[in-house]
Amino acid sequence: MFVSESPTEAASYAMHFLKLASIFFAFGAASAQTLTGQYSCTPAGEYTLCQNLWGESAGTGSQTSTLNSASGNTVSWSTTWNWSNGPNNVKSYANVQSTTALGVQLAHIGSAPTTWSWSYASQSSGIRADVSYDIWFGAASSGEPASTASSYEIMIWLSGLGGIQPVGSQIASGLQIAGYSWNLWSGPNTNWEVYSFVSANGNINDFNVDLNDFFIYLTEHEGVSSSQYVQAIQTGTEPFEGSAELVTSSYSVAINQGTPSTSITSTGSTTSTGSTGGSTGCTAPQYAQCGGIGFTGCTTCASGTTCKVSNSYYSQCL
Ligand SMILES: *[C@@H]1O[C@H](CO)[C@@H](O)[C@H](O)[C@H]1NC(C)=O
């Protein structure tokens, strides 16, 4: 640390003390909290860090995960893996799961800010792995990830190397969400539905967005009910094959309750009066559009007809 003026004795003492404290903390954390067991976990501030080597029997190899530091809502960790055989099988999902960003209904999320800075400190050639959020929705306010309580699994892939693919098939491409371009995949898994947003422009190493933008997309375009609860937010990596050290230098996530910055429009067969814009004080005739995203015309339907939502972009007087 360099300063232009010589610090006072008190300041110097404080700096010395802080330096010592941070060295102690980093050393203590790194030496004490390297996980090696298949399902070992450790508390990590407002998170839980878990190895979760659930698919290790599909191949051969090993993995360890280390908590580097945890302070308030920010956590730093790394994981080192070396897997071979079973090139199409996920070996693990070493991850941190928030203990605070959960239990809120989609309709009551004002924002869900997250930051994730990560990099591969080393990697073998041709690794197959993703770096991803794994977010779990369910009808009840709480539930374990990947359980009977799960209705939806939302993945956000900041990286997918080696030609790997998410569950299901691609249903949309080039979606502009939260300032990035995504391809969206969807398909069923066990008793829940999976939606995976895959970065269309390669690795995103410094991610700083509002996760609610993804949630709103799903309620507006994929029929996900805004009465669903966020049951868990996990972030980690799914290695298939190769070896690497993945370092998360800084990660945070939170859920703030409130009114979202973008309105959530209802979808499906419910009746609405074009809540996504449009004008009042005029009347739309039978069969005319009466609502939808970007619509600026009349939202009141001629008497004897009602405004019915076809999709989030089109409601019609019927
Ligand atoms: C990964 O494991 C293989 C097989 O045991 C070994 O030959 C290789 O050196 C390991 N790579 C690293 C980076 O540890």
The ligand as a Gaussian input file, in Angstrom:
#p B3LYP/6-31G(d) Opt

LIG

0 1
 C       -5.303000     -35.363000     -14.230000
 O       -5.370000     -36.740000     -13.996000
 C       -4.575000     -37.486000     -14.918000
 C       -4.868000     -38.960000     -14.702000
 O       -4.687000     -39.301000     -13.347000
 C       -3.105000     -37.118000     -14.744000
 O       -2.317000     -37.823000     -15.662000
 C       -2.946000     -35.626000     -14.974000
 O       -1.632000     -35.221000     -14.704000
 C       -3.895000     -34.837000     -14.081000
 N       -3.840000     -33.435000     -14.446000
 C       -3.686000     -32.467000     -13.544000
 C       -3.664000     -31.078000     -14.073000
 O       -3.612000     -32.678000     -12.354000

